[in-house]
Every structure is written in structure tokens, then in C-alpha cells.
Amino acid sequence: MFRRKHTSHFNSDEAEQRDAKINELRAAIGPLSAHGEKYCNEACLERYLEARNWNVDKSRKMLEESLKWREAKRPQDIRWPDVSVEAETGKLYRASFPDREGKTVVVMRPAKQNTSSHEGQVQHLVYALENAVFSMPVGQDKMVWLIDFTGWTLAHASPIKTARESMNVLQNHYPERLAIAFLFNAPKVFESSFKVLKRLVDPKSVKKLNFVYKENEESMKTMYRHIDPEVLPVEFGGKNNVVYNHEEYSKLMTKDDLKIANFWVADINHVVNGHSVPEVTPQSSMVAAK
């Protein structure tokens, strides 16, 4: 129905229709817990509507499933000590650099897999997503993924169970959070795995995936259009000597845990008359790993 864009970019008719859909969805989901009210702000409702092509009934079902999932899994309560072992190799972390528009960049390095725990790996993913969302600057609600396949072999491939649950989490509980993804130096052997994984990914997300190769100048230009090579780490074809430092990153995550905890236990009076608090926009410092 609408292409998702900033509220100020809608003309008056579109804005009225958009607001009507958001209000319809808000009414359709009915009474919510304090956590649900805080989660379901206007931007959240818009994302779920966009994910289901502005079909209110389908959006309601999707959102209700997410609320049930959040109630069961309590992603907002996951803390760094719960996942720090999973993060030791730097296989998944929030980057110290943004893209050219200020979007949060999340780095994934599947060849750095260091555990075999299905639950641990999924919990780590959820923690990273919650942290990335929380750290988004004002005016941003999408993130960039940089997936580094350097050194990846079939031995590093995630079990289908883990891959399927991870895709379910990403698509169904963090809808419209991905701006673009760069699959960096993916080996040829990955193509067969990708053909299987692609069946688990919705078509809109598939269009956001870009294969880039360090030795292919034209493909690297695609990434440079989104991430300035001056801030991009050398290992990803940039000029920045920053690397993942687990000790420094742990300190940052510990600080962020406190901010996130404070946000979710903040004065519930911020939720008034069924209307949610504004989009989360805390200013979380970025890790300067050495």
C-alpha cells in the first residue's frame, strides 16, 4: 500500500491513510502489558504493517506472535554474561563504525564459530539484535549487516535447526530492521548452502543481499557507496585498522546492559492512554576496538 518512508514525506492523503492503518492495528491488538505498550510504539506498528504490505489483520497476527515470543523469551532481559562466551571470537558484534547515513552496522563472521550450542547461538543473535536496535541513532530504524565469509567452509555451516530459528527470529520478530546486507568474500561452496537458506528468506530481504569480493573492485564499490572505506576495517577492504577486541567490547556491552535495563524499567507513566513511548533513541557509545 505504501512504500515505507519518513512521516514527513507522505502527502496529506497518504498520511491520513497511514495513520488510520496504524490506529486500526493499535485497536486490533487490544490491551497490552506495560512491556507490550512500550514495545508497540508508532514506529513499531508501522514496521509490522510494512512487513505485511499494510494488511492490518496479517500485521496483527504477526505482531501478536512477536509479543508472545517476547513474553516467553524476554530478549530485553538477556545480559552480556549470558552470551559473552559465544562472543569471544568476534563472530557477531556491533561495529564501531556506522554506514554513510549513520545506520548501525552489525558484523557477522560465521567462520569464527566457537560453540555448538543451538540455544546459545540463538540467544547471542537475539542479544546482538536488541543491542543494535537500542543503539540506533535518532532518525534511524534500520541496520546494515556485514557478513564476512573469509575462511568459511561447509564445516562452519549452521545446523538447519539453528539456521531456521535464526531466520524466524530475524524475519518475524525484527521486521523491517534490515536496510542492506553485504556478503563479503563468500566462497563458491557457499552458493549451494545459500540456495537452501534462500528458501527461508522472504523475497524482499533477498533483494537486500549483496555479494561483494575484496578482489573485485566493482563489487567493492557497491559496499563503498554505503560504508566509507575510511572507516571500514582493513580486513573488509577498507583503510581503518580497527579490529574486534573482546575485552573492550565486553566493557561496552556491560554499560549498554545498564542503559537497556533502565529503559525497560523506566517510569511506566511514560505510557499514557494506550499510546506508547517514542522510538528508542539513547546515545550508546560505539566500541573503539584495538
C-alpha positions as CSV (number, residue, x, y, z in Angstrom):
1,M,0.0,0.0,0.0
2,F,2.7,2.5,1.0
3,R,6.4,2.5,0.4
4,R,7.9,2.9,3.8
5,K,9.3,6.4,4.1
6,H,9.7,9.2,6.7
7,T,6.5,10.5,8.0
8,S,7.2,14.0,6.6
9,H,7.5,12.5,3.1
10,F,3.8,11.4,3.0
11,N,1.3,13.7,1.2
12,S,-1.8,14.5,3.2
13,D,-3.9,11.7,1.8
14,E,-1.1,9.1,2.3
15,A,-0.5,10.4,5.8
16,E,-4.2,10.0,6.7
17,Q,-4.3,6.5,5.3
18,R,-1.1,5.6,7.1
19,D,-2.4,7.0,10.5
20,A,-5.7,5.2,10.0
21,K,-3.9,1.9,9.5
22,I,-1.7,2.4,12.5
23,N,-4.7,3.3,14.7
24,E,-6.6,0.3,13.3
25,L,-3.7,-2.0,14.2
26,R,-3.4,-0.5,17.6
27,A,-7.1,-1.1,18.3
28,A,-6.9,-4.6,16.9
29,I,-4.2,-5.8,19.2
30,G,-6.2,-4.7,22.2
31,P,-5.0,-4.2,25.8
32,L,-1.3,-4.8,26.4
33,S,1.1,-5.4,29.3
34,A,3.3,-2.5,30.3
35,H,6.1,-4.0,28.3
36,G,3.9,-4.5,25.3
37,E,2.8,-0.9,25.4
38,K,6.3,0.3,25.5
39,Y,7.3,-2.0,22.6
40,C,4.4,-1.2,20.4
41,N,5.1,2.4,19.7
42,E,4.0,4.0,16.4
43,A,7.2,3.2,14.6
44,C,6.9,-0.5,15.7
45,L,3.4,-0.7,14.4
46,E,4.4,0.8,11.1
47,R,7.2,-1.8,10.7
48,Y,4.8,-4.7,11.2
49,L,2.3,-3.1,8.8
50,E,5.0,-2.7,6.2
51,A,6.2,-6.3,6.7
52,R,2.7,-7.4,5.8
53,N,2.0,-5.0,3.0
54,W,-0.2,-2.8,5.2
55,N,-2.7,-5.6,5.7
56,V,-4.0,-5.0,9.3
57,D,-5.2,-8.5,10.0
58,K,-1.9,-10.1,8.9
59,S,0.1,-7.4,10.7
60,R,-1.9,-8.1,13.9
61,K,-1.2,-11.8,13.7
62,M,2.5,-11.2,13.2
63,L,2.7,-8.7,16.0
64,E,0.8,-10.9,18.4
65,E,3.2,-13.7,17.7
66,S,6.1,-11.4,18.4
67,L,4.6,-10.2,21.7
68,K,4.1,-13.9,22.7
69,W,7.7,-14.6,21.7
70,R,9.0,-11.6,23.7
71,E,6.9,-12.6,26.7
72,A,8.4,-16.2,26.6
73,K,12.0,-15.4,25.6
74,R,12.3,-12.0,27.3
75,P,15.0,-10.7,24.9
76,Q,15.2,-7.4,26.9
77,D,16.5,-9.3,29.9
78,I,19.4,-11.1,28.2
79,R,22.7,-9.7,29.6
80,W,26.3,-9.8,28.4
81,P,27.4,-12.5,30.9
82,D,24.7,-14.8,29.3
83,V,26.3,-14.6,25.9
84,S,29.9,-13.5,26.4
85,V,31.3,-17.0,25.7
86,E,29.5,-17.0,22.4
87,A,31.1,-13.6,21.5
88,E,34.7,-14.4,22.4
89,T,35.9,-14.9,18.8
90,G,34.0,-11.8,17.5
91,K,31.7,-13.9,15.3
92,L,28.9,-11.4,15.8
93,Y,29.1,-7.8,17.1
94,R,28.0,-4.3,16.7
95,A,30.6,-2.4,14.6
96,S,32.5,0.6,15.8
97,F,31.6,2.4,12.6
98,P,28.3,3.4,11.0
99,D,27.3,3.5,7.4
100,R,27.3,6.7,5.5
101,E,23.8,7.6,6.7
102,G,24.6,6.8,10.3
103,K,23.0,3.4,10.4
104,T,24.2,0.8,12.9
105,V,26.4,-1.8,11.3
106,V,26.4,-5.4,12.6
107,V,29.3,-7.7,11.7
108,M,28.8,-11.4,11.4
109,R,31.8,-13.8,10.8
110,P,30.4,-17.3,10.6
111,A,33.9,-18.8,10.2
112,K,34.6,-17.7,13.8
113,Q,32.0,-20.1,15.2
114,N,33.2,-21.3,18.5
115,T,30.4,-23.3,20.1
116,S,27.9,-26.0,19.1
117,S,25.1,-24.7,21.4
118,H,21.9,-24.1,19.5
119,E,20.3,-22.2,22.4
120,G,23.5,-20.2,23.0
121,Q,23.9,-19.2,19.4
122,V,20.3,-18.1,19.0
123,Q,20.4,-16.2,22.3
124,H,23.5,-14.4,21.2
125,L,21.8,-13.4,18.0
126,V,18.9,-12.0,19.9
127,Y,21.1,-10.1,22.3
128,A,23.0,-8.6,19.4
129,L,19.8,-7.5,17.6
130,E,18.4,-6.0,20.8
131,N,21.6,-4.1,21.4
132,A,21.8,-2.9,17.7
133,V,18.2,-1.6,17.9
134,F,18.8,0.1,21.2
135,S,22.0,1.8,19.8
136,M,20.4,3.2,16.7
137,P,20.8,7.0,16.4
138,V,17.9,9.4,16.3
139,G,16.2,9.1,12.9
140,Q,17.4,5.6,12.1
141,D,15.4,2.4,12.5
142,K,17.3,0.0,10.2
143,M,20.7,-1.6,10.4
144,V,23.3,-2.8,7.9
145,W,24.8,-6.3,8.1
146,L,28.3,-7.1,7.0
147,I,28.7,-10.9,6.8
148,D,32.3,-11.9,6.4
149,F,32.8,-15.3,4.9
150,T,36.6,-15.2,4.9
151,G,37.8,-18.7,5.9
152,W,34.3,-20.2,5.8
153,T,33.9,-23.8,4.8
154,L,31.0,-26.2,4.9
155,A,32.3,-27.4,8.3
156,H,31.2,-24.0,9.6
157,A,27.6,-24.2,8.3
158,S,25.0,-23.9,10.9
159,P,22.7,-26.9,11.5
160,I,19.3,-26.4,9.7
161,K,17.6,-26.2,13.1
162,T,19.7,-23.2,14.1
163,A,19.6,-21.6,10.7
164,R,15.8,-21.9,10.6
165,E,15.2,-20.5,14.1
166,S,17.7,-17.6,13.4
167,M,15.8,-16.7,10.2
168,N,12.5,-16.9,12.1
169,V,13.8,-14.5,14.7
170,L,15.2,-12.1,12.1
171,Q,12.2,-12.0,9.8
172,N,9.3,-12.4,12.2
173,H,10.4,-10.6,15.3
174,Y,12.6,-7.8,13.9
175,P,10.7,-7.0,10.7
176,E,11.9,-4.1,8.5
177,R,15.1,-3.7,10.5
178,L,17.4,-4.6,7.7
179,A,18.5,-1.8,5.3
180,I,21.1,-3.8,3.3
181,A,23.4,-6.7,3.8
182,F,26.9,-7.4,2.3
183,L,28.0,-11.0,2.0
184,F,31.8,-10.5,1.9
185,N,34.1,-13.0,0.2
186,A,31.6,-15.8,0.1
187,P,33.2,-18.9,-1.3
188,K,31.8,-20.8,-4.2
189,V,30.9,-23.7,-1.9
190,F,28.5,-21.3,-0.1
191,E,26.3,-21.0,-3.1
192,S,24.8,-24.4,-2.6
193,S,24.1,-23.7,1.0
194,F,22.7,-20.3,0.1
195,K,20.2,-21.9,-2.3
196,V,18.8,-23.8,0.6
197,L,18.9,-20.9,3.0
198,K,17.2,-18.6,0.5
199,R,14.1,-20.6,0.8
200,L,13.9,-19.5,4.4
201,V,14.2,-15.8,3.5
202,D,11.4,-13.6,2.3
203,P,11.8,-12.2,-1.2
204,K,12.1,-8.6,0.0
205,S,15.0,-9.5,2.2
206,V,16.7,-11.5,-0.6
207,K,16.8,-8.3,-2.7
208,K,18.8,-6.6,0.1
209,L,21.6,-9.1,-0.1
210,N,24.7,-8.1,-2.0
211,F,27.7,-10.4,-2.7
212,V,31.0,-8.4,-2.6
213,Y,34.5,-9.7,-3.0
214,K,37.7,-8.0,-1.9
215,E,39.5,-8.7,-5.2
216,N,36.5,-7.5,-7.3
217,E,36.7,-3.7,-7.5
218,E,33.3,-3.2,-9.0
219,S,31.6,-5.3,-6.3
220,M,33.5,-3.4,-3.6
221,K,32.2,-0.1,-5.0
222,T,28.7,-1.3,-4.0
223,M,29.8,-1.5,-0.4
224,Y,31.8,1.7,-0.5
225,R,28.6,3.5,-1.6
226,H,27.1,2.6,1.8
227,I,30.2,2.4,4.0
228,D,33.0,4.9,3.7
229,P,36.3,3.0,3.1
230,E,38.0,5.4,5.6
231,V,36.0,3.9,8.5
232,L,35.7,0.4,7.0
233,P,38.3,-2.0,8.6
234,V,41.2,-3.2,6.5
235,E,40.1,-6.8,6.8
236,F,36.9,-5.9,4.9
237,G,38.7,-3.9,2.2
238,G,38.8,-0.5,4.0
239,K,41.5,1.7,5.5
240,N,40.7,1.5,9.2
241,N,43.0,-0.6,11.3
242,V,40.3,-1.3,13.9
243,V,39.8,-4.9,14.9
244,Y,37.5,-6.7,17.3
245,N,38.7,-6.6,20.9
246,H,36.7,-8.8,23.2
247,E,37.8,-7.2,26.4
248,E,36.9,-3.7,25.2
249,Y,33.7,-4.8,23.7
250,S,32.7,-6.5,26.9
251,K,33.1,-3.2,28.8
252,L,30.8,-1.5,26.2
253,M,28.2,-4.2,26.4
254,T,28.2,-4.1,30.2
255,K,27.5,-0.4,30.1
256,D,24.8,-0.9,27.4
257,D,23.2,-3.6,29.6
258,L,22.6,-1.0,32.3
259,K,21.1,1.5,29.9
260,I,18.8,-1.1,28.4
261,A,17.7,-2.3,31.8
262,N,17.0,1.2,32.8
263,F,14.9,1.8,29.7
264,W,12.6,-1.2,30.3
265,V,12.1,-0.4,33.9
266,A,11.6,3.3,33.4
267,D,8.6,5.1,34.8
268,I,5.6,3.4,33.2
269,N,3.7,6.7,33.4
270,H,5.5,7.4,30.1
271,V,2.8,5.2,28.6
272,V,-0.4,7.2,28.6
273,N,-3.9,6.5,27.3
274,G,-2.8,3.5,25.4
275,H,-0.1,5.4,23.5
276,S,3.5,4.2,23.5
277,V,6.7,6.0,24.4
278,P,8.7,7.4,21.5
279,E,11.1,5.3,19.4
280,V,14.2,4.2,21.4
281,T,16.9,6.7,20.8
282,P,19.5,6.5,23.5
283,Q,23.0,7.6,22.5
284,S,25.1,4.5,23.1
285,S,28.8,4.9,22.5
286,M,30.5,2.7,19.9
287,V,33.3,0.3,20.7
288,A,36.8,1.5,19.6
289,A,38.3,-1.9,19.5
290,K,42.1,-2.2,19.2
